Structure formats: structure tokens, C-alpha cells
Amino acid sequence: MRLKVIVLAALASVASAAYWMEEIQHQGVASFNPDKSYHVFRNVKDYGAKGDGVTDDTIAINNAISSGDRCGGGPFCNGTTTTPAVVYFPAGTYLITTNIINYYYTQIIGDPTSMPVIKGSPDFQSYGGIGLIDSDPYLNSGTLQFRATNVFFRQIRNLIFDTTDVPGTVAGLHWPSSQATSIQNCVFKLSSRPEDDHTGIFIEEGSGGMLADLVFYGGKQGAQFGNQQYTMRNLTFYGSKTAIMQLWNWGWTYKSLNIYDCEVGINMSSNAVGSVTLLDSRFVNVQTAMTTFRGATSINSTGSLVIENVDYINVPIVLQGPEGPILLGNPSGLVHDAGYARGNTYTPNGPREYEDRDQAYFPQPTTLKQDGKFYERSKPQYETYPTWAFLSARSYGAAGDGVTDDTAALNHLFQTAGHTLGSVAYLDAGYYKVTDTVHIPGGVRVVGEAMAAVILGAGPKFSDINNPQPVLQIGNMGEAGYVEVSDIIVSTQGGTAGAVLIQYNLNSPAGSSSTLAEMPPSGLWDVHTRIGGFAGSNLQLTDCPKTPGAVVHADVNCIAAWLSFHVTKGAGNLYMENNWFWVADHDIEDFNNTQISIFAGRGVLIEGERVWLVGTASEHHTLYQYQLLNATDVFMGQAQTETPYYQPNPPAPLPFTRIDTTLGDPDFHTDCQSVQYGANTTINSDGSLTLGGNPKCEMAWGLRILGSQNVVVFGAGLYSFFNNYNVDCSTLRSGENCQARIFWAGPLNLGSGFSTSVPPREAESGKTGKFVMSSKPPSHRNKTSGSSGNAADPWVQIYNLNTVGSVSMITRDGKDLAGWNQNLATFANTLALFHY
């Protein structure tokens, strides 16, 4: 094919051109919205906003957000995927006098080349809202409009929030949020007048998301954060009284915090704070870097703290406890913390209440670092690219209507982008139905519109459970190359039991840790898989209702995936951020968010090397949510999982009865025979556990690490809330006995094919597969450089592990080690460190 080249000299004209998103032809559609005149993209100036800093733009902006009978603005909609929107702000200052109300499935995006300002007026009034932009306002009943744990698919980026003229109490942004949400590249300018109470971001509920590249100036609190778990990266605070008020959490991972000239850096003195992990950060001219309620005589695991690679410059107190200073700093010099842990530890046995800086527990995997810090990279926005560099899927013949077969059109688009230097394949909003594999070759950049560009696998190609096929394939097996993909979703339609939603095969050429900037890994940002629960999926409430009152035999039309995401053997050098691999537990389109039963076999399988998973989640897959199989050099930051709500009806692995031993599928029948049951959960003389409460063992694993090396997990939330849709099992009163086990680490010798394993309750006997477990415990060597060793030397470090509903928190080589009742904390159970 003839090589096409976008002349780089043309980039010189970009300086005088608008951001490409403002000028590109907008052809996105809401495929399953019955209103075919609905507009996905809306520029606030087209709705009357002036952006001159004088005109009141409140009504115009709210009209831009709400236009098209969208989901929001009152208690009449709890969620939908049929009204996605991009609300775009060109450069300017937008004066507002009351709250901007955000709606469901909205991406609010400013011009990154000249960031627009949302400025509160001196007479700003909040009418039920909290922030200049309120993403989940309180109703008259006192409840949030949207249930925060079901607030998905939202972004805000490239805005400046200015509250300096607003008197009294106000936040820049109210953001109760959950998976597949993000705030990126925003600035918060707050009043520091003593009579004012200003906060940049206020989050009080939800279940995770991503915050990155934010700057806060002033305020009584730079930010107030409360949520089940979250990942936050590259946040900078200047002159706040308290930079971060940690209201509550189960687990929280901060990376690259920079806190300057504040009285307090992180206030985690609430007894509702489960755990905080702090990496690669600095405090400068801060009176007290951190405060904690956890004293010398704490009776549980709440307030677990892990610190690695943090500098304190001119900081008198590093950590203040209820009885006084716990860690002192230097009021006129530098203190460096290479590694510090405070909480319960298992090394591998425990629990041991620990507070120390033992560097054996903080190994340095240099292959995962750049300039001494764990590698990180922000989602590209292509600010310098001209409009004509973006190749539209619709312009290349794709319909994106959820009906037309777009396989050939998408493959044509990606092949063309691969041969067109300087181009970006642009997926306009819409559902691109494909009946065969879509291939993205190396050298391609892909951007989706509105996080509503969905590749929808359907048909016989993806329906054979014994012959799984990828819906989206990135690279060929053994191919070297580089890609960037952002803001797309891969899904399935109807019964697609053989679908592998994303297969990643590339091994990007990457240099040493010192040259990652010049030779970066490939990147997937906001690339999600969504299986069922949305309009057009044929996997909704009427198709796949839950049936807890009957013995479940899965409807073949509700078996919708074989595997969600796979980094294959030999692939790697991949950076992933804010990815959610979700099997729907409820119907988003249903007003009551009614639960449904969708079956998908496996979540995230990593066989490659040098992979970063930053702020990712995997939920409701039948066998496991995450599995690292003979992987090397893997970083995970605040990974989150949930076990399927329907289990154990049917028990795992049903309806997936064929075990693929080459991919390390768990053999529940064999593995569960090693569980020791008793009246109560107790520690045996050899350090193993007897599990009380008769918990079910044939339940999906949250995380399995098998034969892998150089693995660091900085925060993990592994949750099991239900048994057969009954939530009682996850309570303290019940003994947290939704399932027996949730996290496995150990060596593994793989078989070479398939076998069938059926739990005894489903058959009199079953073949057990070809697993051979090592009886020799691995050695515990501290690695300070790259990969080496073998399957008997796994080197796994887990920091701040938080679990719900699992009696055993850790299973090592088939032996249960950590009991929930030894690590009581918040609603979740917490341990600070597991050293394999």
C-alpha cells in the first residue's frame, strides 16, 4: 500500500488554529436513542455562552448539558447509555451565578491549548448543589440524585475552576463517582480568606475512578475525599490550610503528590480511613505532612499506611498521631523515606503489627521505574495535531448504528492509519457492530468520542465457547510495535460465549528505565470492556433476569464472553490507566438499576512482561477477575474487583466447564480440597488457617498471581458482597463468609490442554485438570533490578490489601494465611503488607 504522510511542516499552522475537537466534523450518534436528531457533541457557545467573563453564562451552559431529553436534572433517571454527550468549552472565562448541573454519561472538555475558566461570581448561590459544577446534586429527600456507586462513564478535563470571588462555603467540583470516571488536567483557584471555607474537589461517596494532573491553589481544604477506593496521580497543592482531608475510605493510592506551603498535607485522622498508600511524592514547607488517628495501642487495622520514595523538605513532623508525633522530620532540611509501613503484615505468616522501614519489604524494580519513580504517563490529547490528522470512522464507511456490520470499515480505517504517519484514527460516537475480528496494527493512534465509541462483537464468530476469538486484536502474535488507544469501549451483543473482547499482542520497543521518556511503552487510557446491561446489548433485564429462587442453568444467550482482556505471552511494555473490565450486575437503562445475570468466563489475564495497571478494575467474571500467569515486571496501583453476585448459584466454574490448563484456569474442584473448615476462623500451629462459617469455595478469585516475578501491588480492593444476590454474607455479623478465598499467590506448572472440572454438587466426580503444585516454598530474595529467577522465586509484594466478604484474605501455595477477623478495619478488612 502506498505510504501516505501528513506533512509535519503543516503543524506550524497549529499555533493559530483552534483545538482539533472544536473544528472536526462531528458525526457521532447515539445509536440506540430513538431520537435520531440527538446531538452528541455540543459547544457551549452554540447554546449562547459568551465566555467573556462578564455575561452570566449559567443558563447557556446548563442548556448545553441538558439538551436532548438527557438523564439528569431531577429524580426521574438513574442512568442510561442512550444519551452520551461531549460538552465542549472553547477558551474564555465563563461567569456563573449558580451551579452547573452535570448529567449522566457526560464528558466536559475544555480547550487544552488555552484552558477555559469556570468562574463563580461574587453573588454565586447554590440551590441544592455544592460545587461550581455539581455532578450529583442532593435532592429534597437528602439523598444524591444518582447512586454514587453507579455513576459511571464521566470525564472532566482541561478546565480552571475559580472560586476566589465567591464568599462563604463552596467547592469547585462536587464529584461522587465510581468506575470509568476521571478528572484530568484541571486547576482549582480557591479563596484562602479566613472567613471562607473553600474546597477544590469534594467527593463523599462512590467506588473508584481516576484523578490525574490537577493543581490546587489555596482553600481551607484543597480537596476532601471519601470513597471506597481511588487512584490519584500527580496532584499538586499550594498554600492550602489542609491539602487533602481524607474523609473515609477502604483503600487509597496516591502517586506523585506535591504539597507546598500547607499547614497539613494529608489529614487521615478519621477512624473511617482504612488505608492510604503514598508513592513518589514530596512535601515542602509543610508543618505536618500527615495526621492519623491510629495510635500506639490501636485495636484493629484501620489507618494502615504505606509510604515509598517520599521526600520531606522543611517539614517538622512527618506523621502526627493522637498521642503526639510518630515520625519526626527536619524543620530546615531533607528527610527521605525509601519505604515505611504501619499496620498488619504477613511475611508470609502473620499477623504482625508492624511499624518500621525494613528495606527488604520495599524492593526496587528498576524495570518499572523512570528516574527513580514508578513510570506514569497521562492520556494524550493531541493538542499539537491539526484537524486533518484525524481520520473519522464514519468518513471511512462505518455506520456506527449498532445494526450495520462495520468490520470491514474499521479494519480499513486502522490499516490506513497504520500507513499514514502523523494520523489518529477517530471513532465517532456510535456502536460499531462487528462480526469478525477487528485488528489494530502497530503504529496506530486511536481516540474515541465521548467514551461512547463502542466496538460491539456479535454473531457466530464469537459464539463458540470451545473456539474463543478476539473481538479487538491489537497487534499480531510476536509483533513489535507501538500504539496509543483512548476513550473506547469494547462490548458484545447477545450470546457470545467465545468472545475475547481485547487481545493485546504487541511488544513495544522500550528502553531502560532511564530512557522511558524517549522510548515509552504503548498506552491504553480509558479503554473499557462492558458486557451487558446497556441498550442494544440484548443482555438486559428482559433478556437475562436474575433468578435467585431457582437452581440456575445459564441461558446460552446470556453467556456473553470467554475472556475480557488478555496480554499474551511475549507481549508487553504496556501502560494502562483507568480501565474498567465490567460484566454488568444491573441494567443501566432500568430506573431501579435492577440486577441481572450475565456470564463471562475470565477477567484480565496478563502473561507478558513490563505492564503497568494504574487505577484499573475488573468485576463479575466467573473464574477470576485478575490473573498474572508467568508474568514479569508488573505494577498494579489500587486494583479493584467484585465477585459475581449470582455465585454460588451456579458455583464456579459453571457455565464454563472446560478448563484451559495452558492459560492456568483455576481448578476449583481440586483447589477447594485444601480448605480446612472449622467452627471458627483460627490460626493453626503451622501458620495456616482453619476457616469458620462454612464459606463457599467455588467462587471467583479476585486476584491470582501464578509463577510470576517482580510483581508490586500498591493497593488492592477485592470484594465479595453477595451469595446468590443476598448481601447478608458480607456483614460483620455473618462473619464475612461470602466466600472462602479471594487472593492466591504461588508457583504453577502448567498443563498442555483442556480438561473438564465440575464441582461435586453438579456431578459425582470430575476430572481435575493438569495442575502440579510445588511443595517446596519459594525463596525470598530481594530483587533490586530487573527480571530474573524462575517460577519458584516469585517475588510478590502486596501493600494495603483490602477485602470484603472473604474469610481468607491470602492463599499462598494452597495454604490460607490471613483471616478476615485478624484484620478488622472499616467495612473492608485491611492488611498493610504481604511479602511472598
Secondary structure as UniProt FT lines:
FT   STRAND          4..5
FT   HELIX           8..16
FT   HELIX           20..23
FT   TURN            31..32
FT   TURN            36..37
FT   STRAND          41..43
FT   HELIX           44..47
FT   STRAND          52..56
FT   HELIX           58..66
FT   TURN            67..69
FT   TURN            75..76
FT   STRAND          85..89
FT   STRAND          93..96
FT   STRAND          100..101
FT   TURN            104..105
FT   STRAND          106..110
FT   TURN            112..113
FT   STRAND          117..120
FT   TURN            122..123
FT   STRAND          131..134
FT   TURN            140..141
FT   HELIX           148..150
FT   STRAND          154..157
FT   STRAND          160..162
FT   TURN            164..165
FT   STRAND          169..174
FT   STRAND          181..189
FT   TURN            194..195
FT   STRAND          197..203
FT   STRAND          210..217
FT   STRAND          221..226
FT   STRAND          229..238
FT   STRAND          242..249
FT   STRAND          251..255
FT   STRAND          258..260
FT   STRAND          264..268
FT   TURN            271..272
FT   STRAND          275..284
FT   STRAND          288..292
FT   TURN            296..297
FT   TURN            302..303
FT   STRAND          304..321
FT   TURN            322..323
FT   STRAND          324..337
FT   STRAND          340..346
FT   STRAND          352..356
FT   HELIX           359..361
FT   HELIX           366..368
FT   STRAND          369..370
FT   TURN            371..372
FT   STRAND          373..374
FT   TURN            383..384
FT   HELIX           387..389
FT   STRAND          390..392
FT   HELIX           394..396
FT   STRAND          401..405
FT   HELIX           407..418
FT   STRAND          420..421
FT   STRAND          424..427
FT   STRAND          430..434
FT   STRAND          438..440
FT   TURN            442..443
FT   STRAND          445..448
FT   TURN            450..451
FT   STRAND          453..457
FT   HELIX           460..462
FT   TURN            465..466
FT   STRAND          469..474
FT   TURN            477..478
FT   STRAND          484..492
FT   TURN            497..498
FT   STRAND          499..504
FT   HELIX           513..515
FT   TURN            516..518
FT   STRAND          522..531
FT   TURN            535..536
FT   TURN            541..543
FT   TURN            548..549
FT   HELIX           556..558
FT   STRAND          559..567
FT   TURN            569..570
FT   STRAND          572..577
FT   STRAND          580..583
FT   TURN            588..589
FT   TURN            591..592
FT   STRAND          595..596
FT   STRAND          599..606
FT   STRAND          609..614
FT   STRAND          617..619
FT   STRAND          624..629
FT   STRAND          632..642
FT   TURN            647..648
FT   TURN            652..655
FT   STRAND          658..660
FT   HELIX           661..663
FT   HELIX           668..671
FT   HELIX           672..674
FT   STRAND          682..683
FT   TURN            685..686
FT   STRAND          689..691
FT   STRAND          701..706
FT   STRAND          709..719
FT   TURN            724..725
FT   HELIX           727..730
FT   TURN            732..735
FT   STRAND          743..746
FT   STRAND          754..756
FT   TURN            760..762
FT   TURN            791..792
FT   STRAND          796..804
FT   STRAND          808..812
FT   TURN            813..814
FT   STRAND          815..819
FT   HELIX           820..822
FT   STRAND          829..835
//
